[in-house]
Amino acid sequence: MEALRQIPNEHIETQATVTPVEMLGRWVETKGDEIYLRQPINGQYKEFSWRDVQNQMQKIAGALRHLGLKPGDKVAILSKNCAEWFITDLALMHGGYISVPIYPTANADTIKYVLEHSGAKAIFVGKLDYWADEEAGVGGDILRLAMPYDTMPSQYHWDQLLSLGEPLIDAPLPVGEQVMTIIYTSGSTGKPKGAVQTFASYGWTCNAVVRDLKTHGDDRLISYLPLAHITERVAMEGSSFYAGSPVAFVESLDSFVDDVKRARPTVFFSVPRLWSLFQKNIIEKIGGHKKLNLLLKIPILKGVVKRKIHQGLGLEHCKLLGSGSAPIPPSLVKWYHDIGLDICEAWGMTENCAYSIINHPFNPNKIGTVGHAVEDCDIKMADNGELMIRTPGLMREYYKEEEATAAAFDDEGFFHTGDLCQIDDSGCVTITGRVKDNFKTAKGKYVAPVPIERKLAQDPHVELICVIGSGLPHPIALVQLAEGSALQPREEVRISLKETLDGVNPHLESHQTVDAIVVVSEPWTTENDILTPTLKIKRHVLEQKFNEVVDGIRGAQVLWQDEIK
């Protein structure tokens, strides 16, 4: 690592950094035979005690030494969440290697780019739904090491690694400023960038989460959001390291609800899209919005209905619910609040270990904000309205990108987040858009699309929405319908969307008014490169696909893509 960014001294964590490997050793000493990880396989838990995890960590680290890998080498991890992901991560820390996690849904081109850009010497491959499609990205030159699941062909399998060479028992403890991991961004605006995180930045953030959320050894966590994303790596994996909490995993999408119910989590984090799906399933099971609202107004039934909903989701034991990764509609948070489930929205990025601002303890009066800055995190608003943050959890640099690194920080060490914001008198932050999302119409006027999207997204038929308009006379809203809405008569949906559009447009400035809502034919997915692995919409991709198609549509119409001539 050359030309490392110099962090102002007053912002470096001065206390000695206690690493996850050291924390694991402490838990082994105090509760070594208690169950730490629960991995469902064919519907049955395979359980790992704290001591089991430490033993396998030492054996995997020893195998890497035996295979000639040296401290400081980069090693990639390509797998869905599982117990072996945790063990591999710990083994890389223990051996002094630098981990490079890759999204298990990444396409072959992205995998190839990350492996080549990072210079990874080896890759662990594990639980993958479509490994045959991804194998070309891994190539044949890199050393492949397989976790014990159906995965792509590899030189060494997990059981072989556990008996290869001598376990690495004694190894130098990492120091705070040592690089722990390079985490690549989801690439919503172009090529992914590698955020370099140290043991100090990661350890500070994990400790801050445990401090603020008050998690402890009696909590039960469930890990299912991609561990390649920093949010899960801190909120679930990191919390377990520093709070001593046991963790269960999810076997598959089909078993998700059953796995959650069996895990009985006390802390549960999700993403807006899943919270929206939960809402849809609840409403369908009860028989519609009107019936649910009626039941909640009957005092003798209200408590019973709420309890049944909580149990149906497997969340009746939860003391904390969270949402992150993308903006969640305030109406959705309010809906959950009304049924007794308080979702704390949080804000973070890969570059700040995903934790700086949170609405916790949950304040219903601050729904629509992402909350306030956590202790030891400084925030400010730049002259252009951009949110700036400074925290001990900030990355050191973008790997191999000195110019991008220099441009990302100001002279005081504040990081340019790229998010536009408002900060109220109580210090609570509302994200109002992205600096790069703002576009100029053909009339030369700038439009901020995110506030418009939030207003239009209040329509219950909308699952995903993206407002485009660069070079167009007026903005156009592209909409992917919610699953149930796609089955409804087209004219019913059209009337609802038209009412929503006509309710929003009069409150916009003339150059912002939306010329049309266009319901897209093809679902937006990671496979067709419209969604990032964290389910963010790639606006630039949709602009390329649709700008010419929608140019000329006027009059606040609601059209389906197949109706455009």
TADAHU-V495823 format. One line per field, one symbol per residue. ss: DSSP state (H for helix, E for strand, L for the rest). phi: phi as a letter, one per 40 degrees, with the letter a starting at -180 (. if undefined). A space follows every 10 residues. Layout:
ss: ???
phi: ???
This chain:
ss: LLLLLLLLHH HLLLLLLLLH HHHHHHHHHH HLLLEEEEEE ELLEEEEEEH HHHHHHHHHH HHHHHHLLLL LLLEEEEELL LLHHHHHHHH HHHHHLLEEE EELLLLLHHH HHHHHHHHLL LEEEELLLLL HHHHHHHHLL LLEEEELLLL LLLLLEEHHH HHLLLLLLLL LLLLLLLLEE EEEELLLLLL LLLEEEEEHH HHHHHHHHHH HHHLLLLLLE EEELLLLLLH HHHHHHHHHH HHHLLEEEEL LLLLLHHHHH HHHLLLEEEE EHHHHHHHHH HHHHHHLLHH HHHHHHHLHH HHHHHHHHHH HHHLLLLLLE EEEELLLLLH HHHHHHHHLL LLEEEEELLH HHLLLLEELL LLLHHHLLLL EEELLLLEEE ELLLLEEEEE LLLLLLEELL LHHHHHHHEL LLLLEEEEEE EEELLLLLEE EEEELLLLEE LLLLLEELHH HHHHHHLLLL LEEEEEEELL LLLLEEEEEE ELLLHHHLLH HHHHHHHHHH HHHHHLLLLH HHLEEEEEEL LLLLLLLLLL ELLLLLELHH HHHHHHHHHH LLLLLLEEEE HHHLL
phi: .bfccccddc bccccccccd cccdcccccc adcccbbbbc bfgbcbbbcd cdccccdccc cccccccgcb dgccbcbbac cadccdccdc cccccgcbcb cbdcbccccc dcccccccgc caacbacacb ccccccccgb cccbbbccac acdacbbdcc ccbcgcdccb adccbdcccc abbcccgcbi ccbcccbccc cccccccccc cccfcacccb bbbacdcccc dccccbcccc ccbgccbbbb cacccdcccc cccfcbbaba bdcccccddd cccccchhdc ccdcccccdc bdcccccccc cccgbcccca bbaagacbdd ccccccdcbg bccccbbaad cbfgaabaca ddbccbchcc gbccdgbbba bcdcgccbba acccdcaccg bcccccccbc ccgccccgcc abbcccgcbb cbibdcccbb cccgbcbccc ccdccccccc cccbaacbic gccacbbcbb ccdcccccdd cccccccccc ccccdccbcd ccdccabbcc ccdcbcccgc bcdcgcccdc cccccbdccc dhcbgfcbbc dcccc
